Amino acid sequence: MLRYIRYVMGFSLIDHTADVGVKVWAEDLEGLFEEAARALFSLITSIEEVHPRVKRGVESEGNGWEELLVGWLSELLYLHEVEGLLFSRFEIKELHGDRLKGEASGEEIDPERHPIQTGVKAVTYHQLRVERKDGLWEAQIIFDI
């Protein structure tokens, strides 16, 4: 089910020496994972200019929310690097404690419309956290740049 309305969701950059970090929040875990993907690709380019022309299915397995989040973001980063894709829309279709199935929509990189702002090399486990706090799900993610 595609969710078009989110009441509380977002991300912000956090200070980190040498790398770049984001804090992400949402009302539910699916939204948290979707917003984390938006944060990742917002670091890379202006996702407002990325049109949802192609879709890619993404699956990840892990031991808990942190591993699933790193797996999800790492798979998206892999598709970006190997297939030259940028994504702007994300949907989590299935999310359990050890398995994730999602979908990302975007298009091939067009250097005229998609200047690369930050080259993200990897999603790290450094200071990674996923937790429920004050009625929201929150995550902190550090990216190797």
N, C-alpha and C positions, 0 to 999 in steps of 0.2 A: 504494500500500500504506500503510495507516494504521499508524503506529508508536505503540503504547500504552506501551512501557517505554523510558525514557531513564535511563541510568546517570549521566551527567555532563552537566548542563545547568543553566543559570540565568542570572540577571542581577542587577546591583547598580547603584545610583545612583552617579554620580560628581559631584564638585564642579565647578560651572561658574558663572561670573558671569552673571547675567541670564537664562540659559536653563537647561535641565535636560539632563543627559547620562546615558547608561547604558552599562555594560560588559556584554556578553553573551558567553556561552560555551556550547559544545556539542561533542559528539564528531564530528559531521559538519556539512556546510554546510546541509543541509535543516533539521536541528535548530537551527542557528544562526539561520536566517531565521525559523523558527517561534517561537523564544524571543524574538527581537527584536520580533516582533508582540505577543507576550504582554507584554513590557516596556512597549511603547507604550500598550496598552490598560489596563495596570495603573496607569499614570500618570493616565489619564483617569478611571477609576472602579475599583471593586472588582469584578474580573472573576469572582470566585466567585459573584456574584449574576447574572451574564449567562448565560442559558440558550441552548443551541444550537438555536433554533427555525427560523432561516432560514440558507441558505447563499448565498454569493456567490463566483463564480469571479473570480480576479484574475490578470491577465497583465502582465508587465513585460518590457521589453527594455532592454539597456544594454551598456556596454562594460566588462565586468569585474564582479567581485563587489560593489564599492562602489556602482556605478551601479544594479545589480540590487537591492541592498538598499534604497537610497533609493527606487527605483521601486516596489518591493513595499510598503514602509511608506507611501509617499505615496498609493498607490491605496487602501489600507485607510483612511487618514485621510480621503480624498475621500469614500468610501462612508459613513464616520461623519458627515461634515459635510453631505453632500447628501441622503442617505437617512435620516439620524437613527438609524444603527445603531451598536450596540456589539458587539464580537466577543470571544469567549473561547476559541475553538478554531481552530487553524490547521494546514493540511497543505500541504506543498510536494509537488506531484505530478511536476514536471519542473524541473530546474535545470541549466542549461548556462552557459558563460561569457558568453553574450549573450542568454539567454532564460529566463524563469521562468513557470511556471504553478502556481497554488496555489488554495487554497480556504479561506474563512473562514466560521465558523459563529457565529451570535449572535442578537440580537433588537433590536427597536426600543427606543429609550431610554424607560424608564419613570421619570420623576423621583422617584417614591415609593421605588423600589428601586435606582436608579442615580444617586446624587448625583455630579455632575461635580466631581472633585477638582482636576484640572489641565486647563486649556484648551490643547491643543497646536495651534499654528497651522501648523507645517511641520516637515518632516524636513530637516536641513541637511547640507551637505558639510563644514562646519567641523569640523576634527579627526577626520573620519571615517576609520576604518580597518577592514579585514577581513584577518585573517592567521591562519596556522597557527602555534601556539606550544605547545611542550611537549606535543605529542600531541593538542591540542584546537584547535578553531577559535574565534577570539575576534573580537569587533567592538566598536568604540566608536562611539556615535551621539549627536549633540547635537540636541535638539529645540528649536525656537523656541516659546516660550510667551507 
